[in-house]
Every structure is written in C-alpha cells, then in structure tokens.
C-alpha cells in the first residue's frame, strides 16, 4: 500500500469539503469542554496525593472518585473545591437554562417560586 503525504490528504479533503476546517475546529473546541475529573485535576496541575490530602482520603480513594460514573454532588463539590474551584449545577432545556442553587449553602431569600425551589433562571 502506497504511503500518502498527510498534507496531500488534507488538501484533497479541503477540495471535497471546503468547510471541513471549520467543522474540525468546532469539534476540537467542544471536546476541550468535555473533561473527566482526572483531566481537570491534571490540567490544574494537582496530583492525586494532593487531592487525597485535601479530601482526607488516600490516593486510591481519589482514583476511585475519578473513575466513578455516579457520584454524590457533595463528593464532586469537595473534589472541585480541593482544587480551588466552585461547583455549579444547571439544567439545560430547549428554551433556556436554570442554575440550580438548592445544594449551595446560601441564606434563603424570599422570591419567586423558582427561587424558593432553588432555581435561578439564566439567560439563554
């Protein structure tokens, strides 16, 4: 099988699909926002041992958290806060999104029914 020059293959792709660069860039940017907990930890330059110390657990406990598919929100919040972040929860609907604040430790303020239920409307 003949080897192809990558630049030649890219040129042929551009001829067939002139907007392919735009689609590839959009895909790349979307993928940057889909990270695992381990990806976030590494990007923030933390070790599992550092997170373990902050969570009062051991390295294998951090590894277990990073690989779980179902976490308590409190565990996720603690993990994010151990890296200096703040966890926010939102629900996305076709007509907009809501920030869910029922899990935050904030004083209850009088307001609309959605605010009383811990929901904060967000602009779409």
N, C-alpha and C positions, 0 to 999 in steps of 0.2 A: 504494500500500500504506500503510495507516494505521500510524503510529508508536505503539509501546507504551511506557508508562512502565515502567522497569525494576523499580520497587517493585511495580507491579501484576503483572508477570510472576513475580516472586519469591513474591508472595502466592498466586498460582494454583498454582505449583509446590508450595508448602507444603501447600496443600489436597489436592493429588493424592498427594503423597509426604511425609507429616509428618516422617519421619526423614531427609529429604534434607540438612538442615544437618549432621547427624552424619556422613553419608557424605562430604559435601564437605569437612568439616574433617579427616576421616581421610585422604582423598586428598591434601589440602594438606600435611599433616604428613608423609606418605610421600614426597611429592615433594621436601620440604626435605632429605631424606637422600640423594637421588639427584642428585649433583652431578658435573659434569665437572671435570677438573683446572683448567681456566680459571675455572670458577665458584668453586672452592675458593681459587685464587690471588686472585681479585678480592675474595672475602668476607674473606680475611685481609689485604687491602689491600696486596698486593705487585704490582709491575709486572713485566712480562716481563723488563725490563732488570735488575731486582734479582735475579730468579731466575737469569738468564743469568750474572751475575757470580758467584753462589754455585756454579753448576754448571760454571764455566769454559767457557762456550759463548757464543753470541751470541743476540740476541733472536729471530731466525728459528729457531734451534735449539729454543728454548723453545716457540715457536708449533708447531713440528713435533711436539714431545713432547705438547703439549696436544691435538693433533688425531689422534694415532695411536690405532688401535684395538687394537694388540697391542704391549705394552711389556715389556721385561725388568723383573723385580722390582727389580733393583738401580737401574735408572733411575727407577722410580717411588719407591723408597725415598729416593734422593738428592733428588728433586723435593720430596717431603714434608718431609724434613729441612731443606731450604733455607728452608722457611717456619717452622721451629721445631717441626715435628711429629714423630711417630714412626709408621711404617707397621706395622700388624699384619695378619696374614693368618689367616683362619679358614675352615673348611669347615663348611657347614651341611647337616645330614641331618635326615630326618623325626623321628628320636629324640633329637636333640641336636646340639651343635656342638663342633668341636675347634679350638683355637688352634694354628696350625702355626708352630713355632719353629725349624724346620730352617734357615731363612735368616737367623736372628739370630746375632750374634756373641756367644754365651754359652758359658761353660765346660760341657763335657759332664759331667753328673752321673749317677750310677748310679740306675736307677729301673725303672719298668715298661717293657714293650716299646713302648708308645705314646710314653712319654717318650723312650726311646732313639731312636725313629724321628722325634723332633721334633714330636710331637703332644701337646698339653695339653688334656685334657678340660675343657669349660666347662659350667657349669650351663645347662640349657635354659630 
